Amino acid sequence: MDNLMDPELASDMVKLFAQELKVTRAQLREAEMRTSTPCMGGPSNGLTHEKTQTLIAENDTLKSDNAVLQERIARLQVELQIKSEEILPHSLQYVEPTSHMNEEFARLLAENEDLIREKEETSRNHSKLSNKYRRSKAKVQEYNETLNELRVALSNCAEELEQVSLCTRNHKRLLTTSRQSRKSAVAEIDIRNILKDLAYEPVEGQSEFSSIQPHLRHVHIKLHKDAVGVCKELYFMNTNEVIWSPSGIALGLVVKPTFLYNPKLHGGAWTKLEDDFDVGKRMDLCCLSGESSKRARYLGTYERVTDTMVIASETLKHLDYKKLNYASKSTTLFPDMVPPSQTQMINQMYKQGIIQLQCFVIRCVAVNQTFAEKLRDTCAPSVHRNPSDDMTSGHVRKRKREVHSAGSKKRKH
């Protein structure tokens, strides 16, 4: 064979020849076994001899074929060896590139795994940073809300401080005025002794304070215009403004602030209290019940008998707490416009003597019986209500509502 065949084809042919050789050998052994086996039942005849000769001839043919096949197999093996030696150098040139590609692939695979791990780590870090950012954002929002509240509180404190500073300046001016006024002829008294030193003279027809029937304030004002008495003016006074004599209500000491603080005047200013109840003047006195100022008791006709006196600051501790507290509150006009700290400051100013309470003595000289009887008749069952009284009462309530709403609006602003 001059031309070399394909190694794979040669290998298949060798396998095929080997199978044929096996088959031939098996047939040869079978023929030998049949030849060596003696004939049974008598002498062999002509057919058996012929058959034996045929089998021997076939056996010889198979042996020759077997020898030819072995020779051919050997020749094919030699050709396969030669072909393999020729192909081997050509196949080796692909081995090295393949190994290099395997190494490159392994390197890329390792880099890919590194990138995957790095991506997972980056994802975890991003999740942590996102959670941290959300927490920080919530804290920043909380801090901003707290900061806004602190800013509002600071603004309120600044306004209150400015108002307190203004009040302090006014208090200093007031202190100077008060000191100047004390240098004048105004006398300081001890409230414990002033009423004890004055003689008490009861008045005929005057009842005890607890037995006097209280009436609406507008009823006093209306009826007093038509009443015939020794005076033509009413003087309303709160129960906390007067200290009665231990003997009765015919003698009393009226306690009032010396100065009033007006928050509407020039942003807050002090003014001296002017009272129209002058010395020697007589007025019909009505005492208001509590702080509501809606109901009052008619006590009688009183005359002011002393000049203005100043209560010594060291004796204020003997003054009833309700009366001192009422004086502190009445010192401030429009109390809804000032902070509670200023009311406390005014109370301390009274105790420290920076501002003082003034007082004067009043004495009952008569009882306006006509006025008292008309007040008593308003409580009688037979007396019908006058429509004009309802109109007056409605007008007063309407006016109070307007004043209250105006004060509320100012407080909001």
C-alpha positions in Angstrom: 0.0 0.0 0.0 1.6 3.1 -1.3 -1.0 5.5 0.0 -1.5 5.9 3.8 -5.1 5.7 5.0 -6.8 7.6 7.8 -5.8 6.4 11.3 -9.4 6.2 12.5 -10.4 4.2 9.4 -7.4 1.9 9.9 -8.3 1.3 13.5 -11.9 0.4 12.5 -10.6 -2.0 9.9 -8.3 -3.7 12.4 -11.2 -4.1 14.7 -13.3 -5.6 11.9 -10.5 -8.0 10.9 -10.1 -9.1 14.5 -13.8 -9.9 14.7 -13.6 -11.9 11.4 -10.5 -13.7 12.7 -12.3 -14.7 15.9 -15.2 -16.0 13.8 -12.9 -18.0 11.5 -11.1 -19.5 14.5 -14.4 -20.5 16.0 -15.4 -22.2 12.8 -12.1 -23.9 12.5 -12.3 -25.3 16.0 -15.8 -26.5 15.3 -14.7 -28.2 12.1 -11.8 -29.9 13.9 -14.2 -31.1 16.6 -16.5 -32.6 14.0 -13.6 -34.2 12.2 -12.1 -35.8 15.2 -15.5 -37.3 16.3 -15.9 -41.0 15.2 -18.9 -42.1 13.3 -21.4 -44.2 15.2 -23.5 -47.2 14.1 -21.1 -49.1 11.7 -18.4 -48.5 9.1 -18.3 -45.1 7.4 -19.8 -44.9 4.0 -18.9 -42.7 1.0 -20.9 -39.7 2.0 -19.2 -39.3 5.4 -15.8 -39.6 3.9 -16.6 -36.9 1.4 -18.0 -34.7 4.0 -14.8 -35.1 6.1 -12.7 -34.3 3.1 -14.7 -31.2 2.5 -14.4 -30.1 6.1 -10.6 -30.6 6.0 -10.4 -28.5 2.8 -12.5 -25.8 4.5 -10.2 -26.0 7.5 -7.2 -25.5 5.3 -8.9 -22.6 3.6 -9.7 -21.0 6.9 -6.2 -21.4 8.1 -4.9 -19.7 5.0 -7.4 -17.0 5.3 -6.4 -16.6 9.0 -2.8 -16.3 8.0 -3.7 -13.7 5.4 -5.8 -11.7 7.9 -3.0 -11.8 10.5 -0.5 -10.6 7.9 -2.9 -7.8 6.9 -3.5 -6.8 10.5 0.2 -6.6 11.1 0.7 -4.5 8.0 -2.2 -2.2 9.1 -0.7 -1.8 12.5 2.6 -0.8 11.0 0.8 1.7 8.7 -1.1 3.0 11.7 2.1 3.5 13.7 3.7 5.3 10.8 0.6 7.5 10.3 0.5 8.3 14.0 4.2 9.4 13.9 3.4 11.7 11.0 0.3 13.2 12.6 1.8 13.7 16.1 4.0 16.8 15.2 0.9 18.4 13.6 -1.3 17.7 16.7 1.2 19.0 19.2 1.0 22.5 17.7 -2.6 22.7 19.0 -1.9 21.3 22.4 0.1 24.3 23.7 -2.5 26.9 22.4 -5.3 24.9 24.1 -3.5 24.8 27.4 -2.8 28.5 27.1 -6.6 29.1 26.5 -7.4 26.9 29.4 -5.1 29.0 31.6 -6.6 32.2 30.3 -10.1 30.9 30.8 -9.2 29.9 34.4 -7.8 33.4 35.0 -10.9 35.0 33.6 -13.1 32.7 35.7 -11.2 33.7 38.8 -11.5 37.4 37.9 -15.2 36.9 37.4 -15.5 35.3 40.8 -13.6 38.2 42.3 -15.9 40.7 40.6 -19.0 38.8 41.9 -17.6 38.9 45.4 -16.8 42.6 45.1 -20.3 43.3 43.8 -21.8 41.4 46.7 -19.6 43.3 49.2 -20.6 46.6 47.4 -24.2 45.7 47.6 -24.0 45.0 51.4 -22.1 48.3 52.0 -24.7 50.1 49.9 -27.5 48.6 52.0 -25.7 49.6 55.2 -25.1 53.1 54.0 -28.7 53.4 52.8 -30.0 52.4 56.3 -27.5 54.8 57.9 -28.6 57.6 55.6 -32.3 57.0 56.4 -31.5 57.1 60.1 -29.4 60.2 59.7 -32.2 61.9 57.7 -34.8 61.1 60.4 -32.4 62.5 63.0 -31.8 65.6 61.0 -35.6 66.1 60.6 -36.0 65.6 64.4 -33.2 68.1 65.0 -34.8 70.6 62.7 -38.1 70.3 64.5 -36.4 70.7 67.8 -34.4 73.7 66.4 -37.6 75.3 65.2 -39.2 74.8 68.6 -36.1 76.3 70.2 -36.2 79.2 67.8 -39.9 79.9 68.7 -39.1 79.6 72.4 -36.1 81.9 71.9 -38.2 84.4 70.1 -40.8 84.3 72.9 -38.1 84.7 75.5 -36.6 87.6 73.6 -40.0 89.3 73.4 -40.6 88.7 77.1 -37.0 89.8 77.9 -37.6 93.0 75.9 -40.9 93.6 77.7 -39.2 92.9 81.0 -36.4 95.3 80.2 -39.0 97.9 79.3 -40.8 97.2 82.5 -37.5 97.4 84.4 -36.8 100.8 82.9 -40.3 101.9 83.7 -39.9 100.5 87.2 -36.7 102.5 87.7 -38.5 105.7 86.6 -41.4 104.7 88.9 -38.9 104.1 91.8 -37.5 107.6 91.2 -41.0 109.1 91.2 -42.0 107.0 94.2 -38.9 108.2 96.1 -39.7 111.7 95.2 -43.3 111.3 96.2 -42.2 109.8 99.6 -40.1 112.9 100.2 -43.2 114.9 100.1 -45.8 115.2 102.8 -47.3 111.7 102.2 -47.1 109.8 105.5 -46.3 106.1 105.9 -48.7 104.2 108.3 -49.0 100.9 109.9 -52.3 99.3 108.8 -52.6 97.4 112.1 -53.1 100.6 114.1 -54.8 103.1 111.8 -58.4 101.8 112.3 -57.8 101.2 116.0 -56.8 104.8 116.6 -60.0 106.2 115.0 -63.3 106.4 116.9 -66.1 104.2 115.6 -69.5 105.8 115.2 -72.4 103.5 114.0 -74.9 104.9 111.6 -78.7 104.5 112.1 -80.3 102.3 109.4 -77.1 100.6 108.3 -77.2 96.8 108.2 -74.4 94.3 108.6 -72.5 93.4 105.5 -73.6 89.8 105.4 -77.3 90.7 105.7 -77.3 93.1 102.7 -78.9 91.7 99.6 -76.6 91.8 96.5 -78.0 93.2 93.3 -76.9 93.5 89.7 -74.5 96.3 89.1 -76.6 97.9 86.3 -79.6 98.0 88.6 -77.6 100.2 91.0 -76.7 102.5 88.2 -80.2 102.8 86.9 -82.0 103.2 90.2 -79.5 105.7 91.6 -80.3 108.2 88.9 -83.9 108.5 90.2 -83.2 108.1 93.9 -83.4 111.2 96.1 -80.4 111.3 98.6 -77.6 113.4 100.0 -75.3 112.7 97.0 -75.7 112.1 93.3 -72.7 109.8 92.6 -72.1 106.1 93.0 -68.7 104.7 94.0 -68.1 101.1 93.2 -65.4 99.3 95.1 -64.3 95.7 95.3 -64.4 93.9 98.7 -60.7 93.3 98.4 -60.1 97.0 98.2 -61.2 97.9 101.7 -60.3 96.8 105.2 -63.2 97.3 107.6 -63.0 98.2 111.2 -63.4 95.3 113.7 -66.5 97.0 115.0 -68.4 97.1 111.7 -68.6 98.6 108.2 -69.2 102.2 109.2 -65.5 102.8 109.2 -63.0 101.4 106.6 -59.6 101.8 105.1 -59.5 101.8 101.3 -56.4 100.3 99.8 -55.4 101.1 96.2 -52.3 101.0 94.0 -50.3 104.2 93.7 -49.3 103.6 90.1 -50.9 101.7 87.2 -49.0 99.8 84.4 -50.6 100.3 81.0 -49.1 97.9 78.3 -50.8 99.8 75.5 -49.2 103.1 76.4 -45.9 103.6 74.5 -45.3 99.9 74.5 -45.7 99.8 78.3 -45.7 102.7 80.7 -46.5 103.6 84.3 -49.0 106.3 85.2 -50.1 107.7 88.5 -53.5 106.6 89.7 -56.0 109.4 89.9 -59.0 108.9 92.2 -62.1 111.1 92.1 -63.0 110.4 95.7 -61.5 113.5 97.2 -61.2 114.4 100.9 -64.6 115.6 102.3 -66.5 114.3 99.3 -69.5 112.1 99.9 -70.6 109.2 97.6 -73.0 106.3 97.8 -70.8 103.3 98.2 -71.5 100.0 96.5 -69.3 97.0 97.3 -68.7 94.5 94.5 -68.9 90.8 95.3 -65.7 89.0 94.2 -63.8 89.7 91.0 -66.7 89.2 88.5 -68.0 92.8 89.2 -71.5 91.8 88.3 -73.2 92.0 91.7 -72.9 94.6 94.3 -74.2 95.6 97.8 -75.3 99.1 98.7 -73.6 100.0 102.0 -74.5 103.6 102.5 -73.3 107.2 102.0 -69.6 107.5 102.8 -67.3 110.4 103.2 -63.5 110.4 102.8 -62.0 111.7 106.0 -58.3 111.5 105.5 -55.6 112.5 103.0 -53.7 109.9 101.0 -51.4 107.7 103.1 -48.8 105.1 102.1 -48.7 101.7 103.6 -45.2 100.9 104.9 -43.6 98.0 103.1 -42.6 96.3 106.3 -46.2 96.1 107.4 -47.4 94.5 104.1 -46.9 91.1 105.6 -49.8 91.8 108.0 -52.0 92.6 105.0 -54.5 89.9 103.9 -53.0 87.8 101.1 -56.2 88.2 99.0 -56.1 91.9 99.2 -52.4 92.1 98.3 -52.9 89.8 95.4 -55.9 91.8 94.2 -53.8 95.0 94.4 -51.0 93.4 92.4 -53.4 92.3 89.7 -55.3 95.6 89.6 -51.9 97.4 89.2 -51.8 96.1 85.6 -54.3 97.3 83.1 -55.2 94.7 80.4 -53.5 91.8 82.3 -54.0 89.5 79.4 -51.4 91.4 77.5 -48.6 90.9 80.0 -46.8 87.6 81.0 -47.5 86.1 84.4 -43.9 86.8 85.4 -44.6 90.5 85.4 -47.5 90.0 87.9 -45.1 88.2 90.1 -42.5 90.9 89.7 -45.1 93.6 90.7 -45.9 91.6 93.8 -42.2 91.5 94.7 -41.9 95.2 94.0 -44.6 95.9 96.6 -42.9 93.7 99.1 -39.5 95.3 98.5 -40.9 98.8 98.7 -40.2 99.8 95.1 -43.8 100.7 94.6 -46.3 101.2 97.5 -50.0 100.9 98.2 -51.9 104.1 99.0 -54.8 104.2 101.4 -57.4 106.5 102.9 -60.1 106.3 105.5 -63.8 106.4 104.7 -66.6 106.8 107.2 -70.4 106.1 106.8 -72.4 109.3 107.4 -75.9 108.2 106.3 -77.9 105.6 104.5 -79.8 106.6 101.3 -83.1 105.0 102.4 -84.9 105.9 99.1 -82.1 104.2 97.1 -82.0 101.2 99.5 -85.8 100.7 99.3 -85.8 100.8 95.5 -83.1 98.1 95.5 -85.1 96.0 97.9 -88.2 96.4 95.7 -86.3 94.9 92.8 -86.2 91.6 94.7 -89.9 91.6 95.6 -92.1 89.0 93.7 -94.7 91.6 92.7 -92.2 93.7 90.8 -92.2 93.0 87.0 -89.0 93.3 85.1 -88.6 96.5 83.0 -87.8 95.8 79.3 -85.4 98.6 79.4 -83.5 96.7 82.1 -83.2 93.7 79.7 -81.9 96.1 77.0 -79.4 97.6 79.4 -78.3 94.2 80.5 -78.0 92.9 76.9 -76.0 96.0 76.0 -73.6 95.5 78.9 -73.2 91.8 78.0 -72.7 92.6 74.3 -70.1 95.3 75.2 -68.2 92.8 77.4 -68.2 90.2 74.6 -66.7 92.8 72.2 -64.0 93.8 74.7 -63.3 90.1 75.4 -63.0 89.2 71.7 -60.8 92.3 71.0 -58.5 91.2 73.8 -58.4 87.6 72.5 -57.4 88.9 69.0 -54.6 91.0 70.4 -53.3 88.0 72.4 -53.2 85.9 69.2 -51.3 88.6 67.4 
